[in-house]
Amino acid sequence: RRLTSRTPAPYPPGPKGLPLIGNLLDIPSEQPWKTVADWGELYGDIVYINVLGNPFVFLNSPQAAADMLDKKSVIYSDRPTLTFATELAGYGKTVPLTQFGEEVRAMRRLLHSYMGTHIRAHKLSPMAEYETKGFLRRILNDPDQFDEAIRRTAGGIILQITYGYEPKDHGDPLIELISRAMEHLATMTVPGAFLVDVIPTLKYIPAWFPGAQFKRIASEAAQCLHDSVETPLNHVKEQMATGAARPSFTSRCLGGQGVTAEQEYIIKWAAAGMYGGGADTTVSSINTFFLSMMVYPDVQKKAQAEIDAIIGNGRLPCLTDMERLPYVEALVKEVFRWHPVIPLCVPHSPKEDDIHDGYLIPKGAAVVTNIWGFLHDPKIYANPMAFNPERFLGSHPEQDPREYCFGFGRRVCPGRHFAYSSVWLSCAMSLAVFTIAKPTDASGHLIEPVVDFTSKAISHPIPFKCSITPRSDATRLLILAEDEGK
Ligand code: HEM
């Protein structure tokens, strides 16, 4: 059918829905990115569905993502409205959920000037190296709690660079407060969790009205978010007043002189975005690293051989070694590809109706990029389900997954360089000192790990056991010596 000025553009193709509920039943709750990739095979790179009247557009090729989100970023840089999270619970002020405009630009500018390039990210390395050495010691002391050590370290790194705050090893009140705020957010972004997201006018119901329980949940969440933003900000201000503030993003932005209330607003929400964007995401990648090393021991040995040959066992690898360890670098890229942390990206949304490739992309639609699909597309990555760092070496390396896994256009992850450096450090230092292996049961039989991942927006390996032991007495001593030197 030829389009004329009088023919309304059609929506992109997609699975046919049911009356009223649309495609509600077509989206599986388990790893929906696989279904979205299958739709790509059936319907093409741009797929349209509607869920209870809300339009969703899925992008299934890097070209489609680049054409829409990079080239037309003027249109496609908003976020879809989530009435419960953004309007009722206050998360609309956080960087990832704010609509694109002057405020988010100002926040992103601050983040960019602090960590937005390789060089700036590397300047933060002494603190990341300090915390990662603590990570090795925590694992050495209690290897069964490696998951807890990963969380404590990722949280510690972000809190140090954001607020100059060094959390306690266990039960730190600030980590607990911010984690609660993050958990609230995770429940709010599950599609269909709150009816008010489908029928936004419900937001006008007063909190005392029968059935308006959601309003009370929203105000509790809003209070928790408020506390998690104000508490660390006040900590920095108090430290600055006594001259005891450690260098951090917040102390740098607040500067020596007073800032206006508007500037403080931008600073505190940009800072909150760093923990929100940077803690749970790096935890996922580091967990994926341990899982993959257990399942692919030959890859682990090769990386360790490279570290032994280039660095030796007299010291730990540090960020300035990155270029001298090409196999380790390829391995870390493969961690980011094998299981992308945010498989369906954070949805973008067009601020106006757009006609793209002849299709109507309606204003306010959730435009969802299938990052997992790109990174497991056999046309781009040979044998994509296998963990194979070699794909990034040699004269014809495959596409660098960092092009995809940190998002697109004007909303691309502002912490991507630092995220990569910090995950690289955890991987390289752990490879240098530990053997990561399948655990054994009480009778000494190997326990085969289940390789599977959660289906939340930030996806993690499902909890697994792992045997982590020092590679030798020399590496044990290295961990202890480095720890004493801190
Ligand atoms: C493994 C680590 C990480 C991954 C895979 C990751 C990935 C992403 C992705 C896919 C997005 C959405 C981009 C888009 O909408 O197109 C994003 C946004 C964001 N990330 Fe990251 N990220 C990581 C670490 C970090 C770190 C360390 C920080 C800061 C310290 C950070 C801060 C943010 C912020 C503030 C946003 C929201 C940007 C906006 O909406 O404008 N991220 N990240």
Residues whose N, C-alpha, C, O or C-beta is under 5 A from the ligand:
A	BS01	HEM	V95 P96 G273 M274 G277 G278 T281 T282 S285 V341 I342 C345 V346 C405 F406 G407 F408 R410 R411 V412 C413 P414 G415 A419
